Structures are given as C-alpha cells and as structure tokens.
C-alpha cells in the first residue's frame, strides 16, 4: 500500500469488509498496510498515476453501502491531504480495526514482521494489504509490494488467521487466476479451502483467507453473509 492510494475504491471495499467482519465477530481485526514509500522502489514507481479512481465517492449505489466511510474518504480526493497517520488517528474505523502503520523494511523484513505480530498480539485475524498480492519468488525492492511465503507462514505459526488482498490479473480469467494463486499457496505448503471474496472494483480484487489448523473461528458463514450484502461483491469457491 502507498499513501497516495489512501481513500481509493479498493480502500472502500476493504474497509466495508473489515468493518463487517469486526462487527460480526465482536472483536477488532488487525490491518497490516504493507506500507511502501514509492521512492524506495525507484523512479518508475514515482511516475505512476494510479490510485486516482475517486468517482465512486459520488456513486449513489455505493453511498448506500456505507455513507460514513464515503464522507471520510471525500477528504482525500486531493493527493496532498492523503496522510495515513492522520487518517488512522481520526477515523471511526479505529473502533473496528487495529492499524499497523510502520513502513515495510526491505533490508529487515523479518524485524518488520515481528513488529507487526507484537502490534497485533491481541488480534486473532490480520488483514494483509500489499500493492499487488501474493508471490512465491519475488526479490529486490519490488518484493515490498507483495505478501511473501515466509510472511504467511510467520503469521500462521503464531496462530493468526490471515486474509490478504490480491489484485486480479488482467491476463487471466477470474477462476483461472484464483486457481493459480491457490496452486502457488499449496506449493509452499500453505493450504486453504476457504471461499474467496471477489470485489468488482476495476481492477477487481480478491480477499483470500487462510487459517491455522488450531483456529476456532468459523469464517465461512461470515464470508457468505458478507457476499450477500452488496451487488458488487461475490463469493467464489475454488476447491
């Protein structure tokens, strides 16, 4: 996640989901932004103009989903007002979400993960929010834009349920891309059979859930219930 994306349409659907999840379970959920400074990745990253999809703020259907979030996000239509620290201190969502705002450390990712685990020591569910999604083999500074195998294993070994955001490929159909992600997870011995939330947000995003064996929370019914709330959300069973 990059600060310039704050309040875009993907954030909107993410917070709809996390707020619903927290309310249903009557507990706070954790959010690890995977916060990246684009300058650390390189000049090409700084030149990108994505993250400016803000027309949803005036969409009558989407306003009905959660007008409180919509009104908060209207403050961020101009890039100069997108301040992550200020947002997490002031938003009503802090009632539902424990935010981990530390920038990801390329040279010491392990320590950054340990900080995240300590910060979320009281949360059973942690949402991972990278720029792109899951990857098995990513090296170099671009790896900061992905959830990696060791990230998942670290959270799971600490008995955390993880849900990560995955952007859908433009080159693969929905089910083909999900099958590919599930195969990659299985190849790393990270197995999940849980249904996937798909958000029709252009580009579409998936919310993929993984539970450690000892986890007692049953998310399946909550995911199904959530998918029935909104026209632009659907539930997909891969296996």
RAGI-V591492 format. One record per backbone hydrogen bond with DSSP energy under -0.5 kcal/mol. NH is the residue of the N-H (numbers start at 1). CO is the residue of the C=O. If there is no record, write none. Layout:
NH:CO
NH:CO
This chain:
5:2
6:3
8:5
9:53
12:8
13:9
14:10
15:11
16:12
17:13
18:14
19:15
20:16
21:17
22:18
23:19
24:20
25:21
26:22
27:22
29:96
30:125
31:98
32:127
33:31
33:100
35:102
36:1
38:36
40:37
41:37
41:38
42:38
45:42
46:42
47:43
48:45
54:52
57:54
58:55
59:56
60:58
63:59
64:60
64:61
65:61
65:62
66:62
70:66
71:67
72:68
73:69
74:70
75:72
76:73
77:74
81:78
82:79
83:81
84:82
87:83
88:84
89:85
90:86
91:87
94:91
95:92
96:93
97:93
98:29
99:97
100:31
101:99
104:35
106:104
109:106
112:108
113:109
114:110
115:111
116:112
117:113
118:114
119:115
120:116
121:118
123:120
126:161
127:30
128:126
128:163
129:32
132:145
133:145
135:147
138:136
143:140
144:141
145:142
146:143
147:133
148:146
149:135
152:148
153:149
154:150
155:151
156:152
157:153
158:154
158:155
159:156
160:155
161:124
162:210
163:126
164:208
165:128
166:206
167:132
168:204
177:173
178:174
179:175
180:176
181:177
182:178
183:179
184:180
185:181
186:182
187:183
188:184
189:186
190:185
191:189
196:236
197:207
198:234
199:205
200:198
200:232
201:199
205:199
206:166
207:197
208:164
208:206
209:207
210:162
215:212
219:217
223:219
224:220
225:221
226:222
227:223
228:224
228:225
229:226
230:226
233:230
234:198
236:196
238:236
